[in-house]
Amino acid sequence: MDPIIAATHADPYPYYAQLRAEGGLVFHQGLKVWVASSARAVAAVLAHPDCHVRPPSEPVPKAIAGGMAGNVFGQLMRMNEGERQRCPRSAIQPELVLIGVDEVNALVGARLITPDADGLYKAMFRGPVCVVAALLGFSPAQGRAISELTADFVACLSPLSDQAQLDAAQAAAEQLRGYFVELLDDPDNKSPLLAGIRKRFAGDPETLIANLIGLFSQTYDATAGLIGNGVVALIRNPTLLRDAACVEDLIAETQRFDPSVQNTRRFVVASCEIDGVSLNPDDVILVLLASANRDPQLNDSPDTFMLDRPQRRSFTFGGGRHECPGQIVALSIASATLKEILARKPALNRLAWNYRPSLNGRIPVFSDRVIVHREQARSHI
């Protein structure tokens, strides 16, 4: 086990507890990175001005530099510091907060969801992007196409992607940009969300387009994992949810207890001291968000799944200047989607799952478990 493998392990949380016991911020000899595992260390790293989201020597991954995917990546607020981070964030975050729960519920409720593994997959990976697309003023047909393109585009964000996936991501970035060029030129667009973002945004159009594409990419994996891990929680403990009114609490506790984003990275750009440890430029810190969520210093009884947890605290959506701006809408979409899934009365005991290959995500992919009745099994003996 190591902190990277842990993200997709069946149960990484005892290992995270072991790391916390060894020290909040320690050097991992195998990975050659510093590992922040305690709530105190994670908070300090996320807040420190000398801990950046990208190494200064490589603002865009070499594998995608020079293409449209690289152009988009290089302008994303989540991948930048200073004004290149603050400008798009100050335009987008306030508008995302204004999105109403009823509007999200209606958009999710309009989608066809079937109670099998394939229907669950579409609800997790396609539905949330379609909801965000609709909020921005795209038609349902455009939203479906955009969800497929987003699935291709997010491959450029993963070091595990092969060349074919990276080529598809470059093509998807070109097409997603084209969709937004047309949307921004459409005089009949009636989206309050898009209108509010455009009114607040003071940068150039390409930066705006890149960060609107970024809304889709952030929605895709993280929200899928949030929905999926909520389903896993119910499979493991069916008594958790006694009525639909508790879905919001279940999703809120899921994002703390078993988050879809297990870790993130920070790159040290100047000599500094964090949590009593001296760090040097070019040091890399693996920030274990999921471990910090289970730190007893952050939450009482952290290994207990508690729907009515008082003062729930979590690092799942980050912290400091790079805290996820879409936290509220992500929770709303996940809650609405899980309600619709449960309304179809799926046979959760017939679902099996494994986790998608990832260095930082914990995203279950479900399959229909083949159940052979004992009588049928005997007939083949």
KASUL-V388173 format. One record per backbone hydrogen bond with DSSP energy under -0.5 kcal/mol. NH is the residue of the N-H (numbers start at 1). CO is the residue of the C=O. E is the energy in kcal/mol with one decimal. If there is no record, write none. Layout:
nh = [NH	NH]
co = [CO	CO]
e = [E	E]
This chain:
nh = [6	7	8	9	12	16	17	18	19	20	21	22	23	23	26	28	29	32	33	34	35	36	36	37	37	38	42	43	44	45	46	47	48	48	51	52	52	58	64	65	67	70	71	72	73	74	75	75	76	76	79	80	84	85	86	87	89	90	91	92	93	96	97	98	98	99	104	105	106	107	108	109	110	111	113	116	120	121	122	123	124	125	126	127	128	130	131	132	133	134	135	136	137	138	143	144	145	146	147	148	149	150	151	152	153	154	155	156	157	158	161	166	167	168	169	170	171	172	173	174	175	176	177	178	179	180	181	182	183	184	185	186	186	187	189	192	193	195	196	197	198	199	200	201	207	208	209	210	211	212	213	214	215	216	217	218	219	220	221	222	223	224	224	225	226	227	228	229	230	231	232	233	234	235	236	237	240	241	242	246	247	250	251	252	253	254	255	256	257	258	262	262	263	264	266	267	268	269	272	274	277	279	282	283	285	286	286	287	287	288	288	289	289	290	292	293	294	294	295	298	299	302	304	305	306	307	309	312	318	322	323	324	327	330	331	332	333	334	335	336	337	338	339	340	341	342	343	344	344	345	346	347	348	350	351	352	354	356	362	363	364	365	367	369	369	371	372	373	377	378	379	380	380	381]
co = [2	4	5	6	9	12	13	14	15	16	17	18	19	20	35	33	27	28	28	284	26	34	286	24	35	24	38	39	40	41	42	43	44	45	48	50	267	55	61	61	64	64	67	68	69	70	71	72	72	73	76	77	81	82	82	83	85	86	87	88	89	92	93	94	95	96	100	101	102	103	104	105	106	108	111	114	116	117	118	119	120	121	122	122	123	126	127	128	129	130	131	132	134	133	139	140	141	142	143	144	145	146	147	148	149	150	152	153	154	155	158	162	163	164	165	166	167	168	169	170	171	172	173	174	175	176	177	178	179	180	181	182	183	185	186	190	135	191	192	193	194	195	196	197	204	204	205	206	207	208	209	210	211	212	213	214	215	216	217	218	219	219	220	221	222	223	224	225	226	227	228	229	230	231	232	233	237	238	240	243	244	246	247	248	249	250	251	252	253	254	260	360	360	287	285	52	283	50	279	277	274	272	268	280	266	34	284	264	285	36	286	262	287	262	288	289	290	291	292	295	295	299	301	303	304	305	306	309	315	319	320	317	324	326	327	328	329	330	331	332	333	334	335	336	337	338	339	340	341	342	341	115	346	347	348	367	365	363	260	361	362	354	352	350	367	369	370	371	373	374	375	376	377	378]
e = [-2.2	-1.2	-1.4	-1.4	-0.5	-2.1	-2.0	-1.8	-2.2	-2.4	-1.9	-1.3	-0.6	-0.9	-1.9	-3.1	-0.7	-2.0	-1.0	-3.1	-3.4	-0.5	-2.5	-2.6	-0.7	-0.9	-2.7	-2.4	-2.0	-2.6	-2.5	-1.5	-1.0	-0.7	-1.5	-0.7	-2.7	-1.8	-1.6	-1.1	-1.5	-0.8	-2.1	-2.6	-2.7	-2.5	-0.6	-1.4	-0.7	-1.3	-1.4	-1.3	-0.9	-1.2	-2.6	-2.7	-1.4	-2.8	-0.9	-2.4	-2.2	-2.0	-1.7	-0.6	-0.5	-1.2	-1.8	-2.9	-2.2	-2.0	-2.6	-2.8	-1.2	-1.5	-0.6	-0.7	-2.4	-2.4	-2.1	-2.2	-2.2	-3.0	-1.7	-2.3	-0.5	-2.1	-2.1	-2.1	-2.6	-2.3	-2.2	-1.4	-1.2	-2.4	-2.7	-2.1	-1.9	-2.8	-2.2	-1.5	-2.2	-2.6	-1.7	-1.3	-2.8	-2.5	-1.1	-2.2	-1.6	-1.3	-1.4	-2.3	-2.5	-2.1	-2.1	-2.0	-2.0	-2.5	-2.4	-1.8	-2.0	-3.0	-2.4	-1.9	-2.2	-1.9	-2.5	-2.1	-2.1	-2.8	-1.1	-0.5	-1.1	-0.7	-1.3	-0.6	-0.6	-2.4	-2.4	-2.2	-2.6	-2.0	-1.7	-2.0	-0.5	-1.7	-2.7	-2.4	-2.0	-1.7	-2.4	-1.8	-1.0	-1.1	-2.1	-2.6	-1.8	-2.3	-1.0	-0.8	-1.4	-0.5	-1.2	-2.6	-1.8	-2.4	-2.8	-2.8	-1.2	-1.9	-2.3	-2.0	-1.5	-2.3	-2.4	-1.5	-2.1	-0.7	-0.7	-1.9	-1.7	-2.3	-2.7	-2.3	-2.4	-2.3	-2.2	-0.6	-3.3	-2.7	-0.7	-3.0	-0.9	-1.8	-2.2	-2.9	-2.8	-2.4	-1.8	-2.5	-2.0	-3.4	-2.9	-2.1	-3.1	-3.7	-0.5	-3.2	-0.7	-2.8	-0.8	-0.5	-1.5	-2.1	-2.1	-1.9	-0.8	-0.9	-1.5	-2.3	-2.0	-0.7	-1.8	-0.5	-0.7	-0.5	-1.3	-0.7	-2.6	-1.0	-1.6	-3.3	-0.9	-2.6	-2.2	-2.1	-2.7	-2.5	-2.5	-2.5	-2.5	-2.5	-2.1	-1.9	-2.4	-2.6	-1.9	-0.8	-1.0	-1.8	-0.6	-0.6	-1.6	-2.1	-1.7	-2.8	-1.7	-2.5	-2.8	-0.5	-0.5	-3.1	-2.6	-3.9	-0.7	-0.7	-0.6	-0.6	-2.6	-2.3	-1.6	-0.6	-1.1	-1.7]
